[in-house]
Amino acid sequence: MTEEAIWVGPRKFDVWPKGQKIGKFTDNVFAAVFHDAADYNDVLVKQLVEWEEKKRAETPPQSRAIGGTKFHNVQDWGNPAADLIHARALALFRKLFNTEAAFVDYCWGNVYRAGDFVMPHSHRRCAASLVYCLAEGGEDENDLLAGKFCFVDPRMPACCSQEKHRMTTPAYPGFKAGTMLIFPSELVHFVIPYHGNAPRITMSWNMAETEFPGSPEDAWQK
């Protein structure tokens, strides 16, 4: 049994809004844009920025290439907005896979500051990965690609515009606040170095229909 609605402050939000659409970016990459996101995102942004400032002051990131400051286990953040977004991620997975079974192997949030990025990678132990844009941050007028999420996978036709299986064209899905992407976990993706002044914040999940043995704690995201 899944929750149908969640209270965030004085307002009750449907986990899957009436008429909510799932768009197709390319091939097997899909996106849901939640148009009510502006009504709950800021509550969570405030909490994560407070956590991030404290954590970064106490333990600065060891590398700028690991996606800024991380906070694991979205379901344990104790914030109704996080609970709503988490429930929507589960709902999106269930709808695309046409299943009631949805197991979250690993989930986390990233707070990027200027200079932070993520190297090209894919995810193991799961069937699908999801990423949600909580805050876009600021743009760099001298580098319009700064902070962009993109795919660089030779198995994606969108990345191989010149020759099949030759990755010549990075694919940039639209990724504004309120957008949730879902894609096969094996696809190689990364985040270009971010240069904005405001924090760029995303949330991510690795999911499957069944639980995998072992623990995700030895995954690279740690």
NORUR-V59835 format. One record per residue. N is the residue number from 0. RES is the residue in one letter. OMEGA is omega as a letter, one per 30 degrees, with the letter a starting at -180 (none if undefined). D_FIRST is the distance of its C-alpha to the first C-alpha in Angstrom with 1 decimal. Layout:
BEGIN
n=N res=RES omega=OMEGA d_first=D_FIRST
n=N res=RES omega=OMEGA d_first=D_FIRST
END
This chain:
BEGIN
n=0 res=M omega=a d_first=0.0
n=1 res=T omega=l d_first=3.8
n=2 res=E omega=l d_first=6.9
n=3 res=E omega=a d_first=9.2
n=4 res=A omega=a d_first=12.3
n=5 res=I omega=l d_first=14.1
n=6 res=W omega=l d_first=17.6
n=7 res=V omega=a d_first=20.4
n=8 res=G omega=a d_first=23.5
n=9 res=P omega=a d_first=24.2
n=10 res=R omega=l d_first=22.1
n=11 res=K omega=a d_first=18.5
n=12 res=F omega=l d_first=17.4
n=13 res=D omega=l d_first=14.9
n=14 res=V omega=l d_first=12.9
n=15 res=W omega=a d_first=14.3
n=16 res=P omega=l d_first=17.5
n=17 res=K omega=l d_first=18.7
n=18 res=G omega=a d_first=21.1
n=19 res=Q omega=a d_first=20.2
n=20 res=K omega=l d_first=22.1
n=21 res=I omega=a d_first=22.2
n=22 res=G omega=l d_first=25.8
n=23 res=K omega=l d_first=27.6
n=24 res=F omega=l d_first=30.1
n=25 res=T omega=l d_first=31.7
n=26 res=D omega=a d_first=31.0
n=27 res=N omega=l d_first=27.6
n=28 res=V omega=a d_first=27.1
n=29 res=F omega=a d_first=24.8
n=30 res=A omega=l d_first=24.3
n=31 res=A omega=l d_first=22.2
n=32 res=V omega=a d_first=24.3
n=33 res=F omega=a d_first=22.5
n=34 res=H omega=l d_first=25.2
n=35 res=D omega=a d_first=24.0
n=36 res=A omega=a d_first=24.2
n=37 res=A omega=a d_first=27.6
n=38 res=D omega=l d_first=26.0
n=39 res=Y omega=a d_first=24.1
n=40 res=N omega=a d_first=25.6
n=41 res=D omega=l d_first=28.7
n=42 res=V omega=a d_first=27.0
n=43 res=L omega=l d_first=25.7
n=44 res=V omega=a d_first=29.0
n=45 res=K omega=a d_first=31.0
n=46 res=Q omega=a d_first=29.1
n=47 res=L omega=l d_first=29.3
n=48 res=V omega=l d_first=33.0
n=49 res=E omega=l d_first=33.8
n=50 res=W omega=a d_first=32.2
n=51 res=E omega=a d_first=34.0
n=52 res=E omega=l d_first=37.3
n=53 res=K omega=a d_first=37.3
n=54 res=K omega=a d_first=36.2
n=55 res=R omega=l d_first=38.6
n=56 res=A omega=a d_first=41.4
n=57 res=E omega=a d_first=40.7
n=58 res=T omega=l d_first=40.0
n=59 res=P omega=l d_first=41.0
n=60 res=P omega=a d_first=39.3
n=61 res=Q omega=l d_first=41.4
n=62 res=S omega=l d_first=41.3
n=63 res=R omega=a d_first=40.7
n=64 res=A omega=a d_first=39.2
n=65 res=I omega=l d_first=35.8
n=66 res=G omega=l d_first=34.2
n=67 res=G omega=a d_first=35.4
n=68 res=T omega=a d_first=33.6
n=69 res=K omega=l d_first=30.2
n=70 res=F omega=a d_first=27.4
n=71 res=H omega=l d_first=24.8
n=72 res=N omega=a d_first=21.1
n=73 res=V omega=a d_first=19.8
n=74 res=Q omega=a d_first=16.9
n=75 res=D omega=a d_first=19.6
n=76 res=W omega=l d_first=21.9
n=77 res=G omega=a d_first=21.0
n=78 res=N omega=a d_first=21.2
n=79 res=P omega=l d_first=18.8
n=80 res=A omega=l d_first=20.1
n=81 res=A omega=l d_first=19.3
n=82 res=D omega=l d_first=15.7
n=83 res=L omega=a d_first=15.5
n=84 res=I omega=l d_first=17.4
n=85 res=H omega=l d_first=15.3
n=86 res=A omega=l d_first=12.0
n=87 res=R omega=l d_first=14.3
n=88 res=A omega=l d_first=15.5
n=89 res=L omega=a d_first=12.2
n=90 res=A omega=l d_first=11.7
n=91 res=L omega=l d_first=15.3
n=92 res=F omega=a d_first=15.1
n=93 res=R omega=a d_first=12.4
n=94 res=K omega=a d_first=14.6
n=95 res=L omega=a d_first=17.8
n=96 res=F omega=l d_first=16.9
n=97 res=N omega=a d_first=15.1
n=98 res=T omega=l d_first=12.4
n=99 res=E omega=a d_first=8.7
n=100 res=A omega=l d_first=10.5
n=101 res=A omega=a d_first=11.7
n=102 res=F omega=l d_first=13.9
n=103 res=V omega=a d_first=16.0
n=104 res=D omega=a d_first=19.4
n=105 res=Y omega=l d_first=21.2
n=106 res=C omega=a d_first=21.0
n=107 res=W omega=l d_first=23.8
n=108 res=G omega=l d_first=25.9
n=109 res=N omega=l d_first=29.5
n=110 res=V omega=a d_first=32.1
n=111 res=Y omega=l d_first=35.2
n=112 res=R omega=a d_first=38.6
n=113 res=A omega=a d_first=41.8
n=114 res=G omega=a d_first=42.6
n=115 res=D omega=l d_first=39.1
n=116 res=F omega=l d_first=37.8
n=117 res=V omega=l d_first=35.9
n=118 res=M omega=l d_first=37.7
n=119 res=P omega=a d_first=36.7
n=120 res=H omega=l d_first=34.0
n=121 res=S omega=a d_first=31.0
n=122 res=H omega=l d_first=28.0
n=123 res=R omega=l d_first=27.5
n=124 res=R omega=a d_first=24.8
n=125 res=C omega=l d_first=22.3
n=126 res=A omega=a d_first=21.9
n=127 res=A omega=l d_first=21.5
n=128 res=S omega=l d_first=22.6
n=129 res=L omega=l d_first=21.7
n=130 res=V omega=a d_first=23.9
n=131 res=Y omega=l d_first=23.7
n=132 res=C omega=l d_first=26.9
n=133 res=L omega=l d_first=26.8
n=134 res=A omega=a d_first=30.5
n=135 res=E omega=a d_first=33.1
n=136 res=G omega=a d_first=36.0
n=137 res=G omega=l d_first=39.5
n=138 res=E omega=l d_first=41.4
n=139 res=D omega=a d_first=44.6
n=140 res=E omega=l d_first=47.1
n=141 res=N omega=l d_first=49.0
n=142 res=D omega=a d_first=46.1
n=143 res=L omega=l d_first=43.6
n=144 res=L omega=a d_first=41.6
n=145 res=A omega=l d_first=41.2
n=146 res=G omega=a d_first=37.6
n=147 res=K omega=l d_first=36.3
n=148 res=F omega=a d_first=33.4
n=149 res=C omega=l d_first=34.7
n=150 res=F omega=l d_first=34.4
n=151 res=V omega=a d_first=37.4
n=152 res=D omega=a d_first=36.5
n=153 res=P omega=l d_first=39.1
n=154 res=R omega=l d_first=36.4
n=155 res=M omega=l d_first=35.4
n=156 res=P omega=a d_first=37.9
n=157 res=A omega=l d_first=37.5
n=158 res=C omega=a d_first=39.1
n=159 res=C omega=a d_first=41.8
n=160 res=S omega=a d_first=43.6
n=161 res=Q omega=a d_first=47.1
n=162 res=E omega=a d_first=46.6
n=163 res=K omega=l d_first=43.7
n=164 res=H omega=l d_first=42.1
n=165 res=R omega=a d_first=44.3
n=166 res=M omega=a d_first=42.4
n=167 res=T omega=a d_first=44.7
n=168 res=T omega=l d_first=42.4
n=169 res=P omega=a d_first=39.6
n=170 res=A omega=a d_first=36.7
n=171 res=Y omega=l d_first=35.6
n=172 res=P omega=l d_first=32.4
n=173 res=G omega=a d_first=32.3
n=174 res=F omega=l d_first=30.5
n=175 res=K omega=l d_first=30.7
n=176 res=A omega=a d_first=28.7
n=177 res=G omega=l d_first=25.2
n=178 res=T omega=l d_first=25.3
n=179 res=M omega=l d_first=22.7
n=180 res=L omega=l d_first=24.0
n=181 res=I omega=a d_first=22.4
n=182 res=F omega=l d_first=24.8
n=183 res=P omega=a d_first=25.5
n=184 res=S omega=a d_first=26.0
n=185 res=E omega=a d_first=29.4
n=186 res=L omega=a d_first=30.9
n=187 res=V omega=a d_first=33.5
n=188 res=H omega=l d_first=33.2
n=189 res=F omega=l d_first=34.7
n=190 res=V omega=l d_first=35.4
n=191 res=I omega=l d_first=39.0
n=192 res=P omega=a d_first=40.7
n=193 res=Y omega=a d_first=39.8
n=194 res=H omega=a d_first=42.8
n=195 res=G omega=l d_first=41.4
n=196 res=N omega=l d_first=42.2
n=197 res=A omega=l d_first=38.7
n=198 res=P omega=l d_first=35.8
n=199 res=R omega=a d_first=33.7
n=200 res=I omega=l d_first=30.1
n=201 res=T omega=l d_first=27.3
n=202 res=M omega=a d_first=23.9
n=203 res=S omega=l d_first=23.0
n=204 res=W omega=l d_first=20.3
n=205 res=N omega=a d_first=20.8
n=206 res=M omega=l d_first=17.9
n=207 res=A omega=l d_first=17.6
n=208 res=E omega=l d_first=15.4
n=209 res=T omega=l d_first=16.7
n=210 res=E omega=l d_first=18.0
n=211 res=F omega=l d_first=21.7
n=212 res=P omega=l d_first=24.2
n=213 res=G omega=a d_first=26.2
n=214 res=S omega=l d_first=25.6
n=215 res=P omega=a d_first=25.6
n=216 res=E omega=l d_first=28.0
n=217 res=D omega=l d_first=31.0
n=218 res=A omega=a d_first=30.0
n=219 res=W omega=a d_first=32.5
n=220 res=Q omega=a d_first=30.3
n=221 res=K omega=none d_first=31.0
END
